[in-house]
Amino acid sequence: MKLLTEGFLIGVIAIASLTIGLMFLKYWRRTHDALFLAFGAAFIIDAANRVTLLFMSSPSEANPVFYMIRFVSFLIILAGILRKNYGRG
């Protein structure tokens, strides 16, 4: 029962991340603001990370690869923020 509940919650988080990522990409298409693109890419990467976790035999985030993927998505957000604040004038 615990495995079913964990899988359901991981799926909910994946769908939420994908939805948020697509909304940011929609805003990026309207404004061409790179910060929206960075947030959209980061949330879509997070959704793919969660889906990968969902299809494992036993969902466990103990594998460091999952943390590295999240770290990369946070770096993308950081790069977008830095570009927005210190980029082209």
C-alpha positions, 0 to 999 in steps of 0.5 A, spaced: 500 500 500 505 504 501 508 503 494 502 505 491 501 511 495 508 513 493 507 512 486 501 516 486 504 522 489 510 522 485 505 522 479 501 528 482 508 532 483 510 530 476 504 532 473 504 539 477 511 540 475 509 539 467 503 543 468 507 549 471 513 548 466 508 549 460 505 555 463 512 558 464 514 556 456 507 559 454 509 566 458 516 565 454 513 565 448 509 571 449 514 575 452 521 572 450 523 573 457 529 568 458 527 568 465 521 564 463 524 560 459 529 558 465 523 556 469 520 552 464 526 548 462 527 547 470 520 544 471 520 540 465 526 537 467 524 536 474 517 532 471 522 528 467 526 526 473 519 524 477 517 520 471 523 516 471 523 515 479 516 513 478 518 507 473 523 504 477 522 498 481 522 501 487 521 509 488 527 511 492 531 518 491 537 515 495 540 515 488 545 521 487 543 521 480 536 524 482 539 530 486 544 531 480 539 532 475 535 537 480 541 541 482 542 542 474 535 544 474 536 549 480 543 552 476 538 553 470 534 557 474 540 561 477 543 562 470 536 565 468 536 570 474 543 572 473 542 573 466 535 577 468 539 582 473 546 582 470 545 580 463 544 585 457 543 592 459 
